[in-house]
Amino acid sequence: MENKFDVVIVGAGASGLAAAVEASRAGASVLVLDKNHVPGRRILSTGSGKCNFSNLKITPAAYHSSSPVFIKKVFSALPPAEVLSFFEKLGLLWVRGEKGRLFPRSLKAQDVVSVLLHELEFLNVPIHTLTEVLAVSAGKDGFSVESVKVQPKWDKKAPAGEKTVYRAGRLILAAGGACYPQIGGGAGGYGILQSLGHAVSPLYPAIVPLKVKGNYIKELDGVRLDAELKLRRGEQLLREAAGEILFTSYGVSGPAVLDLSRAALSALREGPVYIEADFIPEHEFAEFERFLAERAAAFAGRAFSHFACGLLNEKVMRAAAARAGIAWSAMVPPGCARGLASALKSFTLEVAGSLGFEDAMVTAGGCALSEVEPASFASKKVKGLYITGELLDIDGDSGGFNLHLAWTSGILAGRSAGKP
Ligand SMILES: Cc1cc2nc3c(=O)[nH]c(=O)nc-3n(C[C@H](O)[C@H](O)[C@H](O)COP(=O)(O)OP(=O)(O)OC[C@H]3O[C@@H](n4cnc5c(N)ncnc54)[C@H](O)[C@@H]3O)c2cc1C
């Protein structure tokens, strides 16, 4: 009898922990299972350890799915402000960052995890870590949840392999997406969903660093700068983003690139696609060209490297000069302003692909939304089953939107599953 619970939750991540709080508050006996050694492991890695846990501008337009009406119904059932009230009641203070992003006031992701864990401790909800769910079967009286004890990589003496079967009246599948396998991501949750009869659409990484074509990019490795980015196919503008771009040995990353990445990868499936970076967004082209022409006149007869010094990062100036056909060690060529302005205001990169799930922050694709109730995240196919978070075929832009959806789905699922 000890392994029988009203509600078993697979996954102690963002949606699973929020669901556990609400299901327990609704009066249910709740058990949470997670294969990681600590609950909330992924939350700790979010926002570079600061956890961008929500946004002041949550809107359906920030989400991508095959059913835009689904997210509207979700936010009617739980308006975004109520998620903030949920955290406020847990004791979390927050601060506002750029573009409405919300962070815990301490700027520590650990505090977001801790307020949830403190509440679960107060509610006496057990969390079994290092416990991987292998299979779930649904019967007349609920669910049978097969699990195995996982050995942590650093402790080869720890007991492992012991199997336990839990019984659950209702089951919340909150096992997360396929990203970052190094901290618990994987396709296991989707496999369980399929075994229960749910349709899963193809998965692909979204919010992910991009690979670009061309050797020049290696020379820019390590450069960070602010830019305005335009994603283009020929003359067609597909998406814009602004913010920091980080050049790496394989391509580009940084917030502005991550913002574009989903659209870039989706467009790449149809044909070549380009990112045009404007490194001088504060000036119109003509104004900047005039400025460069005046500067070139002032540096006439001197090395181009002297002219370039102090304008922008040297590596960027070298790459732009190469694109404009200007030799770095030669004299400042007359009439170089237009070509250089063009190279700096439309620095074009051809997208070659992404770094894949290993480095992606979100999984696009997943459980068909037509098979899930938006007001409760209950399965329409399996009675008593709830599906939350990244497992669903819906993903948000970067900026706190994905965690916000995880909390929202967890809260709604927990409230419904926890009802007597
Ligand atoms: C590096 C990184 C940074 C990010 N930063 C942000 C950010 O700042 N803001 C934002 O909004 N979003 C961010 N995200 C995305 C966000 O973390 C996820 O969208 C969100 O955590 C999804 O919540 P979830 O409950 O679906 O899954 P998760 O939070 O991933 O939780 C799933 C849990 O299930 C467990 N699990 C999986 N399979 C099993 C199994 N078979 N048995 C037992 N347990 C299992 C996993 O160990 C995990 O703990 C980031 C993601 C990454 C990878």
The ligand as a MOL file (V3000), in Angstrom:
LIG
                    3D

  0  0  0     0  0            999 V3000
M  V30 BEGIN CTAB
M  V30 COUNTS 53 58 0 0 0
M  V30 BEGIN ATOM
M  V30 1 C 20.4450 25.6620 -20.5930 0
M  V30 2 C 18.9840 26.0170 -20.5870 0
M  V30 3 C 18.6060 27.3020 -20.2180 0
M  V30 4 C 17.2530 27.6550 -20.2420 0
M  V30 5 N 16.9070 28.9070 -19.8210 0
M  V30 6 C 15.5900 29.2440 -19.7940 0
M  V30 7 C 15.1900 30.5130 -19.2800 0
M  V30 8 O 16.0080 31.3020 -18.7660 0
M  V30 9 N 13.8600 30.8250 -19.3260 0
M  V30 10 C 12.9190 29.9600 -19.8190 0
M  V30 11 O 11.7390 30.2920 -19.8490 0
M  V30 12 N 13.2640 28.7250 -20.2550 0
M  V30 13 C 14.5780 28.3520 -20.2320 0
M  V30 14 N 14.9230 27.0900 -20.6460 0
M  V30 15 C 13.8440 26.1400 -21.0170 0
M  V30 16 C 13.1770 25.5700 -19.7520 0
M  V30 17 O 14.1640 25.1510 -18.8460 0
M  V30 18 C 12.2540 24.3980 -20.0930 0
M  V30 19 O 11.3610 24.7860 -21.1080 0
M  V30 20 C 11.4620 23.9320 -18.8750 0
M  V30 21 O 12.3360 23.5530 -17.8290 0
M  V30 22 C 10.5660 22.7750 -19.2430 0
M  V30 23 O 9.9170 22.3020 -18.0840 0
M  V30 24 P 9.4470 20.8100 -17.9830 0
M  V30 25 O 8.7710 20.6470 -16.6880 0
M  V30 26 O 8.7160 20.4170 -19.2110 0
M  V30 27 O 10.7910 19.9540 -18.0270 0
M  V30 28 P 12.0990 19.9960 -17.1260 0
M  V30 29 O 12.1670 21.2210 -16.3260 0
M  V30 30 O 13.2100 19.6810 -18.0610 0
M  V30 31 O 11.8940 18.7770 -16.1370 0
M  V30 32 C 11.7760 17.4610 -16.5910 0
M  V30 33 C 12.2910 16.5430 -15.4940 0
M  V30 34 O 11.9100 15.2060 -15.7910 0
M  V30 35 C 12.9650 14.3300 -15.4280 0
M  V30 36 N 12.7940 13.1120 -16.2170 0
M  V30 37 C 12.8390 12.9770 -17.5530 0
M  V30 38 N 12.5610 11.6980 -17.8980 0
M  V30 39 C 12.3390 11.0220 -16.7530 0
M  V30 40 C 12.0240 9.6660 -16.4630 0
M  V30 41 N 11.8610 8.7490 -17.4270 0
M  V30 42 N 11.8910 9.3030 -15.1740 0
M  V30 43 C 12.0470 10.2190 -14.1680 0
M  V30 44 N 12.3480 11.5160 -14.3830 0
M  V30 45 C 12.4830 11.9170 -15.6670 0
M  V30 46 C 14.2240 15.1380 -15.7800 0
M  V30 47 O 15.3220 14.6630 -15.0460 0
M  V30 48 C 13.8030 16.5480 -15.3910 0
M  V30 49 O 14.1680 16.8530 -14.0620 0
M  V30 50 C 16.2710 26.7060 -20.6340 0
M  V30 51 C 16.6650 25.4200 -20.9860 0
M  V30 52 C 18.0040 25.0740 -20.9650 0
M  V30 53 C 18.4040 23.6770 -21.3500 0
M  V30 END ATOM
M  V30 BEGIN BOND
M  V30 1 1 1 2
M  V30 2 1 2 3
M  V30 3 2 2 52
M  V30 4 2 3 4
M  V30 5 1 4 5
M  V30 6 1 4 50
M  V30 7 2 5 6
M  V30 8 1 6 7
M  V30 9 1 6 13
M  V30 10 2 7 8
M  V30 11 1 7 9
M  V30 12 1 9 10
M  V30 13 2 10 11
M  V30 14 1 10 12
M  V30 15 2 12 13
M  V30 16 1 13 14
M  V30 17 1 14 15
M  V30 18 1 14 50
M  V30 19 1 15 16
M  V30 20 1 16 17
M  V30 21 1 16 18
M  V30 22 1 18 19
M  V30 23 1 18 20
M  V30 24 1 20 21
M  V30 25 1 20 22
M  V30 26 1 22 23
M  V30 27 1 23 24
M  V30 28 2 24 25
M  V30 29 1 24 26
M  V30 30 1 24 27
M  V30 31 1 27 28
M  V30 32 2 28 29
M  V30 33 1 28 30
M  V30 34 1 28 31
M  V30 35 1 31 32
M  V30 36 1 32 33
M  V30 37 1 33 34
M  V30 38 1 33 48
M  V30 39 1 34 35
M  V30 40 1 35 36
M  V30 41 1 35 46
M  V30 42 1 36 37
M  V30 43 1 36 45
M  V30 44 2 37 38
M  V30 45 1 38 39
M  V30 46 1 39 40
M  V30 47 2 39 45
M  V30 48 1 40 41
M  V30 49 2 40 42
M  V30 50 1 42 43
M  V30 51 2 43 44
M  V30 52 1 44 45
M  V30 53 1 46 47
M  V30 54 1 46 48
M  V30 55 1 48 49
M  V30 56 2 50 51
M  V30 57 1 51 52
M  V30 58 1 52 53
M  V30 END BOND
M  V30 END CTAB
M  END
